[in-house]
Amino acid sequence: MRGSVECTWGWGHCAPSPLLLWTLLLFAAPFGLLGEKTRQVSLEVIPNWLGPLQNLLHIRAVGTNSTLHYVWSSLGPLAVVMVATNTPHSTLSVNWSLLLSPEPDGGLMVLPKDSIQFSSALVFTRLLEFDSTNVSDTAAKPLGRPYPPYSLADFSWNNITDSLDPATLSATFQGHPMNDPTRTFANGSLAFRVQAFSRSSRPAQPPRLLHTADTCQLEVALIGASPRGNRSLFGLEVATLGQGPDCPSMQEQHSIDDEYAPAVFQSPIVRAFFGSQNNFCAFNLTFGASTGPGYWDQHYLSWSMLLGVGFPPVDGLSPLVLGIMAVALGAPGLMLLGGGLVLLLHHKKYSEYQSIN
């Protein structure tokens, strides 16, 4: 069974496996910015010439009449600002003096300002952990006894320049808590791999998310960290800009094609761009099943998500499903067609006039 969670700001999927999960988050944008089949994509790590290294990754995807900007940063908690403009010539402007100041308003801008048609942001605030030892049903509330969460604002991150790969249009933020008295991350890390795309396709490796030139993919991996319980479940707390006074509502939908989507899941860079008056909504993505197998088996957990603007990529029926339908419906049809031809020829053979010599 395939499912999706449809929200006022986007929609999402996830798989029930505790070792692999995927999500799709898209944000509404004007129709004129949608449907670019190909984009010219570039990745740039913007250097801070005023002081120590700061991770600021700019993905610029240029289409015929529009440009998408994704600005990823580990200043504070990991965050991304997404901006869509109606010109292929818009640019990102960074004022490091403002961005690193106590009042960062205006430190991050996309110019010209009047070309901006849509903007939003996601902030990955905390890594959550629950003890599910005495929980047999993940639908139960609460999920289990919560452990103190890990604040991603208190993580130390790698130099993202070292992981920048122009060939695959990807880069990786990899980090661990700066203060780790219990040494749970002594041999572990939390990684966020960001990848952009120049055209629509589906990668060869699972979970094979269908992407377009209007999206970029985020793969999150928790590797080698010691769980604080025998059967720990993990999740992410995510905050997004609200589009109104209320937070998003969710609605479940289903599809007959379940090969790629097995089931449903049931903050300085942002201020620099949007200013201090923001309406944030927080939601949790919790992963896995208490019945296992789970993170406690291999100390490895990964999940993937797509971020973009517009409507979700149209996911047609997969080749497997089409093949099954062809066999199921085509074979009887061929048999009926063949039987009809046999009867027709047989009837013709005995109904034609035969001359007598």
N, C-alpha and C positions, 0 to 999 in steps of 0.2 A: 504494500500500500504506500502510495506516495502522498505526502502531505505538505502543506505550507501554512505559515502563519502570516496573514495579510494584515498590515497595520496602516494607519493613516499616513505614516511616513515611509512605508516600504513594506517588504514582506520577507519571509525567511524559511529555510528548511534546515533540518539537521537529522543525522542518522543516529540510531539507538546504540550503536557500538561505543563502548567507553574508550576505545583506542583510536577511533576515527570519527570525526564529526564535521559537517559542513553547514554553512549558513549563507543566506543570500540577503543582503540589505541594499535596497535601492531607494533613491529619493526622487520625488516628483520634480520635473523640470518642464519648461515650456516646450511645446511640440517642435518648434523650429530648431531646437538643439539636438533632437533625437534622430536616430536612424543613420548616423555616419557609419558606413560599412568599413572604412579604413581610416586610420589616423596616423600622423607622424608623431611618434612617441620618443621623448627624451627624458633621461634621469640625470639629476644634478644634485650633488651634496653642496649646499651653500656654506662656504667657510665663514667663520667668525674671525675677522682680522683684529678684533679688539681684545681678545683674551683667550682663555682655554677652549679646548675643543667642545663644540656643541653639535649634536646631531640634528640636522635640518635637511630633510630630503624633499626635493621638488620633482614631481612627475608632471610633465606637460604633454598633453595629447591634443594635437592640432588637427582639426578637420577642415572641410571645405569652407564652412561658414561659422565655425565655432571652435572654442578651445576649452578643454577641461584641465583644471589644475588640482592636483592632490598634493598637499603639503603635510608630510609626516614629521613628527618631532618627539624626542624623548625629554624635552624640557618640562619638568614636572612629570605627571603620568603620560604614558604614550598616547598620542592624539593625532588625528588627521582632520584637516580642514579641506573641504571639497567645494570648488567654485566652478561654475559654468558660465562662459561668456559667449556673446553672439558675434565674435570676431576672431579670425585666426591670428591676430596680431597682439592679443593681450599678454601682459608680462607680470611677473611677480616682483614686488619691491620689498626688501627686508631692511629695516633700520635696527641694527643690533643694539645700539645704545638704548633705544626705547624698549626693544624686545626683552632685554635683560634687566630692565629697571623695575622698581616696585609698581609703576604705572605703565604697563606695556601697550596701552591703547594706541593704535595707529602704527605699531611696530611691524605689522604685516599687512600688505595691501596688494590687490590685483588691479592693475591699471590698463586702460582707463576705467574709472569706477562706473561710468554710465553703461559700460558693456556687460556688467554683471547681471545675469538673468536668474541665477539661483546660487545659494550658498548654504552649507550646513557643516556640521562637525560631529565626530565621534570621539569620545575620550574613554580609554580603557583604564579604569580607575583602580580596581583591586582584583587580585587572584583569590578566589574563595575556595575553602576546603571544608567538607562535612564528614562526620563520622557516620557511616551508614550501617554499622554492625547490627543494629537492632531494627533496621528498616527493611521490609520485604517488598514494598511497593513504592517506586519512585514518584508515583502520582500523589502519594500521601504528603501532607503538609504538617510540620515542616519536613525537609528532606533528611534531617538527622541533626545531631548535635554539631553546631558550627564551631570551628576553631577560629582563633583570631586571624583575620584576613591579612594577606600580604598587600601593602600599598605599593602600587607601581610607581608612585612618585618618589619612593625611597629606594628604588633600584639603581644599581650602577650598570651602565650600558656600554657595549663595545663601540669602537670607532666604526661607524657604518661605512666609511669610505673603503675599508678593507674588504667588505663583502659586496661592493657595488659590481654588478655584472651587466655591462651594456648588451651583451649578446642575448641574454634571457630577459632583459629589462627588469632585473630584480635586485633587491638589497635586503639585508637581514639585520634587525635589531635584536641583540642577544644580551640578556642581563640576569642579574641575581641581586637579592637584597643586600644593601650596604651594611645593615646591622642584622647579623644572623647568629644570635647567641646559641641557639640549639644546633647550628650547623646543618640544618635541613637542606641547604643548597650548597653544601661543601663540594659535592660532585655533580651538581645539577645546574640547570639554567632554564629560563623561559625565553623562547625565541619567537619573534614576529617577522616572517618573511613576506615582503611586499613584492608583487609582480604586476607589471602593466602589460597591455596587449595592443597590438596594432590592427587586429582584425578579429572576426568571429571564428571560434574554433572550440574544440574540446580536447584537453590534454590526454595523453595516453595513460597516465598513472591515475589511480583512484584519488579522490572520489569523482574525477572526470567532470568537474563543473563546466557547464556551458557558459562561455564568456563572450563578450562583444568588445568592440573598440571603445565603448562607453563605460567599461568597468575595469577595475583592477582587483587582484586577488590577494587576500591575506591568509597565510598559513601560520597558525599558532601551535607551538610544540612545547610541552613540558617534559623535560628529559632529565632523568637521574636524580631528581629531588626526592628526599626521603619523606614519605607520607607520615603524618602524625597520628594515624590510626591504622588498624589492621585492614579496614575496608573503606578507604577514603574516596569520596567523590569530589570532583573539582569543577570549577566554573569561573566565569569572568563577570565582573560588574562593569556595565557599559553605560555611559551617559551620552545623550544626544540632545541637540537643541530642539525644544518643542516648537511646533508650528502654530500653536495657539495656547489658550489658557490651560488645556488639559493634556495629559500624557497620551501616547498612542493606545488605541484599543486593538485587540487581535481577533481574527476570525479564521477558523480552520477550513481548509479546502482540500479536496482529494482529486487524484488523477488515476487513470487506468495504467499508466506507464510507470512501473516501480523499479526499473533497472538502476536508475541513477539517484533516486531519492527515497530511501526506505521508510522514513517516518518523520514525525513532527516534534519540534521542541515546544512544550507546555511546562582640576579641569582648566599656563600662561600664554600658549600659542593661540588658543581659542579666544581669549580675552583680547589679545593683540589684534585680531582681525575683526571680531564682532563687538568689542567694547565690553563694559562691565554690566550692562543691562541685558541679561540673557535668561531665558526660561529653559532650564535643563530638566530632562526626564531621565531617570535611571531605570535600567532593567537588568536582570541577571540571565546569563546563559549557563545553565548547569548541565553537565554531561555525564553520561554513563548510567549503568544500572547496578543497584546494590547486590544483585544476584551474581554478578561477574560473568566472564572474566573482566578484570578491571585494571586500573593503574597499578594496584598493589602487586600484580603478577609480573610485570615487565618494567615498571617505573618509566613508562613511556605513554604519552597521551598527545594526540594531535587532532586539530580540527581546522577546517578551511572555510573562508567566507569570501563572497564577492561584494565589493562596494562600487556603487555607480549612481548615475542619474537616469531618470526616465523609468520606463516599464521594464520588467524582468525580461531576460532573453527568452524568446519563444522556443520552448523545448518540445520539438516534435517527437513522434514515436520513434523509439530506438530501432536499429536494424534487427535486433533480436526479436522485438515484438512484431515488427513488420514481417519477419520471416515466419514466425508462428502463425500470424494471421493469413499469410499467403498459403501456407500448407493447409491450415484448417479450412479456409474458404475456397482456395484454388483447386485442391484435389477433387472435392465433390463436383465443382463446376466442370472440370475437365472430364470427369466420368460421365456427367449428364450430356456434355457436348459430344463426346465420343459415342455414347449410346444412341444419341439422336442421329448422328451421321450413319451409323450402322443400319438403323431402321430405315432411314431415307434411301440408302443405296439398295437395301434388300427389297424395299417396296418398288423402286424404280426398275429393278431387274425383272420382276415378274409382272409389271403392269405395262411395259412397252409392247407395241404391236410387233409380232413375229411373222415375217413373210413365209409362205409355204411354196417351195419349189416343186 
